[in-house]
Amino acid sequence: MTETVLVLGATGKTGRRLVPRLIAAGAMVRSASRRPGEGRTLFDWDRPDTHDASLTGADAVYLIGPELVEDPSAVVGPFLERARRAGVRKLVALSSMGVEFPREPSGSGRRTVEQLVMASGLAWTLLRPTGFAQNFSEGFLLPGILQAGAVATATGDGSVAFVDADDIAAVAAAVLTEPGHAEAIYAITGPEALSFAQATAIIGGAAGRPIAHRRISSDELTHLLLGFGLPPAYAAMVVGDQEAIRDGEGARVTDVVARVTGRPATPFAEYAARAANAWVRPQ
């Protein structure tokens, strides 16, 4: 059993779901975030002085890179070296199934980070989830649902096996607290591939009002993302992922959740029923 697990991004979609699972499994948890308080340790990717303090005494790390950075290798690399020197033995890194898309650039940021993880000298495991179901209820797709009753994407009729963040956290918890996962690469998906039109119809049923899928071009999506303030390189990565989905490259379904956790992956309709309150329009 791992004694102390440092969880980066402990207030994020997977981190806040992972922490209670680790505690329930008997691990000691050090929750780290840019927002300290409530038992959380201060961790800021832009402040290396917070890295050593977070790593001291940690046996394992749940690694999530900085937000909205296409290539965070310049900060992740030194952090991994600090982790090795601090005596960390196990590393579980959250990546993306996008690295598997055929047109992913060989030198993309997420591929570079994966290479750093594999060369870290630690007992590593890579988690490659597909699109998060929670992007509809907690992420970048929510404003369109609330304000326009629509989700706009450049994915066309392409499908994704949307995965519940609870399932990602369950896989991460198992990997962090059980043996047998070193040097494994887990592509984590939901149980069925759905188009965005199908997903928004399910959300509309849960919300009790019509939610539409609006098809837009890659150029339109780029304009929207840049308008939201995303850095150009990160926006290009998002657009590339949506184009891959459009072209049928994102529909893969795996049994990783069931194989690692012993329970089936959460159907999208079950997620939507649980998240329905998120789509209630403010009065």
RAWOWO-V302095 format. One record per residue. N is the residue number from 1. RES is the residue in one letter. SS is DSSP state (A for helix, B for strand, O for the rest). Layout:
n->N res->RES ss->SS
n->N res->RES ss->SS
This chain:
n->1 res->M ss->O
n->2 res->T ss->O
n->3 res->E ss->O
n->4 res->T ss->B
n->5 res->V ss->B
n->6 res->L ss->B
n->7 res->V ss->B
n->8 res->L ss->O
n->9 res->G ss->O
n->10 res->A ss->O
n->11 res->T ss->O
n->12 res->G ss->O
n->13 res->K ss->O
n->14 res->T ss->O
n->15 res->G ss->A
n->16 res->R ss->A
n->17 res->R ss->A
n->18 res->L ss->A
n->19 res->V ss->A
n->20 res->P ss->A
n->21 res->R ss->A
n->22 res->L ss->A
n->23 res->I ss->A
n->24 res->A ss->A
n->25 res->A ss->O
n->26 res->G ss->O
n->27 res->A ss->O
n->28 res->M ss->B
n->29 res->V ss->B
n->30 res->R ss->B
n->31 res->S ss->B
n->32 res->A ss->B
n->33 res->S ss->B
n->34 res->R ss->O
n->35 res->R ss->O
n->36 res->P ss->O
n->37 res->G ss->B
n->38 res->E ss->O
n->39 res->G ss->O
n->40 res->R ss->B
n->41 res->T ss->B
n->42 res->L ss->B
n->43 res->F ss->O
n->44 res->D ss->O
n->45 res->W ss->O
n->46 res->D ss->O
n->47 res->R ss->O
n->48 res->P ss->O
n->49 res->D ss->A
n->50 res->T ss->A
n->51 res->H ss->A
n->52 res->D ss->A
n->53 res->A ss->A
n->54 res->S ss->A
n->55 res->L ss->A
n->56 res->T ss->O
n->57 res->G ss->O
n->58 res->A ss->O
n->59 res->D ss->O
n->60 res->A ss->B
n->61 res->V ss->B
n->62 res->Y ss->B
n->63 res->L ss->B
n->64 res->I ss->O
n->65 res->G ss->O
n->66 res->P ss->O
n->67 res->E ss->O
n->68 res->L ss->O
n->69 res->V ss->O
n->70 res->E ss->O
n->71 res->D ss->O
n->72 res->P ss->O
n->73 res->S ss->A
n->74 res->A ss->A
n->75 res->V ss->A
n->76 res->V ss->A
n->77 res->G ss->A
n->78 res->P ss->A
n->79 res->F ss->A
n->80 res->L ss->A
n->81 res->E ss->A
n->82 res->R ss->A
n->83 res->A ss->A
n->84 res->R ss->A
n->85 res->R ss->A
n->86 res->A ss->O
n->87 res->G ss->O
n->88 res->V ss->O
n->89 res->R ss->O
n->90 res->K ss->B
n->91 res->L ss->B
n->92 res->V ss->B
n->93 res->A ss->B
n->94 res->L ss->B
n->95 res->S ss->O
n->96 res->S ss->O
n->97 res->M ss->A
n->98 res->G ss->A
n->99 res->V ss->A
n->100 res->E ss->A
n->101 res->F ss->O
n->102 res->P ss->O
n->103 res->R ss->O
n->104 res->E ss->O
n->105 res->P ss->O
n->106 res->S ss->O
n->107 res->G ss->O
n->108 res->S ss->O
n->109 res->G ss->A
n->110 res->R ss->A
n->111 res->R ss->A
n->112 res->T ss->A
n->113 res->V ss->A
n->114 res->E ss->A
n->115 res->Q ss->A
n->116 res->L ss->A
n->117 res->V ss->A
n->118 res->M ss->A
n->119 res->A ss->O
n->120 res->S ss->O
n->121 res->G ss->O
n->122 res->L ss->O
n->123 res->A ss->B
n->124 res->W ss->B
n->125 res->T ss->B
n->126 res->L ss->B
n->127 res->L ss->B
n->128 res->R ss->B
n->129 res->P ss->B
n->130 res->T ss->O
n->131 res->G ss->O
n->132 res->F ss->B
n->133 res->A ss->A
n->134 res->Q ss->A
n->135 res->N ss->A
n->136 res->F ss->O
n->137 res->S ss->O
n->138 res->E ss->O
n->139 res->G ss->O
n->140 res->F ss->O
n->141 res->L ss->O
n->142 res->L ss->A
n->143 res->P ss->A
n->144 res->G ss->A
n->145 res->I ss->A
n->146 res->L ss->A
n->147 res->Q ss->A
n->148 res->A ss->A
n->149 res->G ss->O
n->150 res->A ss->B
n->151 res->V ss->B
n->152 res->A ss->B
n->153 res->T ss->B
n->154 res->A ss->O
n->155 res->T ss->O
n->156 res->G ss->O
n->157 res->D ss->O
n->158 res->G ss->O
n->159 res->S ss->B
n->160 res->V ss->B
n->161 res->A ss->O
n->162 res->F ss->O
n->163 res->V ss->B
n->164 res->D ss->O
n->165 res->A ss->A
n->166 res->D ss->A
n->167 res->D ss->A
n->168 res->I ss->A
n->169 res->A ss->A
n->170 res->A ss->A
n->171 res->V ss->A
n->172 res->A ss->A
n->173 res->A ss->A
n->174 res->A ss->A
n->175 res->V ss->A
n->176 res->L ss->A
n->177 res->T ss->A
n->178 res->E ss->O
n->179 res->P ss->O
n->180 res->G ss->O
n->181 res->H ss->O
n->182 res->A ss->O
n->183 res->E ss->O
n->184 res->A ss->B
n->185 res->I ss->B
n->186 res->Y ss->B
n->187 res->A ss->B
n->188 res->I ss->B
n->189 res->T ss->O
n->190 res->G ss->O
n->191 res->P ss->O
n->192 res->E ss->O
n->193 res->A ss->O
n->194 res->L ss->B
n->195 res->S ss->B
n->196 res->F ss->A
n->197 res->A ss->A
n->198 res->Q ss->A
n->199 res->A ss->A
n->200 res->T ss->A
n->201 res->A ss->A
n->202 res->I ss->A
n->203 res->I ss->A
n->204 res->G ss->A
n->205 res->G ss->A
n->206 res->A ss->A
n->207 res->A ss->A
n->208 res->G ss->O
n->209 res->R ss->O
n->210 res->P ss->O
n->211 res->I ss->O
n->212 res->A ss->B
n->213 res->H ss->B
n->214 res->R ss->B
n->215 res->R ss->B
n->216 res->I ss->O
n->217 res->S ss->O
n->218 res->S ss->A
n->219 res->D ss->A
n->220 res->E ss->A
n->221 res->L ss->A
n->222 res->T ss->A
n->223 res->H ss->A
n->224 res->L ss->A
n->225 res->L ss->A
n->226 res->L ss->A
n->227 res->G ss->A
n->228 res->F ss->O
n->229 res->G ss->O
n->230 res->L ss->O
n->231 res->P ss->O
n->232 res->P ss->A
n->233 res->A ss->A
n->234 res->Y ss->A
n->235 res->A ss->A
n->236 res->A ss->A
n->237 res->M ss->A
n->238 res->V ss->A
n->239 res->V ss->A
n->240 res->G ss->A
n->241 res->D ss->A
n->242 res->Q ss->A
n->243 res->E ss->A
n->244 res->A ss->A
n->245 res->I ss->A
n->246 res->R ss->A
n->247 res->D ss->O
n->248 res->G ss->O
n->249 res->E ss->O
n->250 res->G ss->O
n->251 res->A ss->O
n->252 res->R ss->O
n->253 res->V ss->O
n->254 res->T ss->O
n->255 res->D ss->O
n->256 res->V ss->A
n->257 res->V ss->A
n->258 res->A ss->A
n->259 res->R ss->A
n->260 res->V ss->A
n->261 res->T ss->A
n->262 res->G ss->O
n->263 res->R ss->O
n->264 res->P ss->O
n->265 res->A ss->O
n->266 res->T ss->O
n->267 res->P ss->O
n->268 res->F ss->A
n->269 res->A ss->A
n->270 res->E ss->A
n->271 res->Y ss->A
n->272 res->A ss->A
n->273 res->A ss->A
n->274 res->R ss->A
n->275 res->A ss->A
n->276 res->A ss->A
n->277 res->N ss->A
n->278 res->A ss->A
n->279 res->W ss->A
n->280 res->V ss->O
n->281 res->R ss->O
n->282 res->P ss->O
n->283 res->Q ss->O
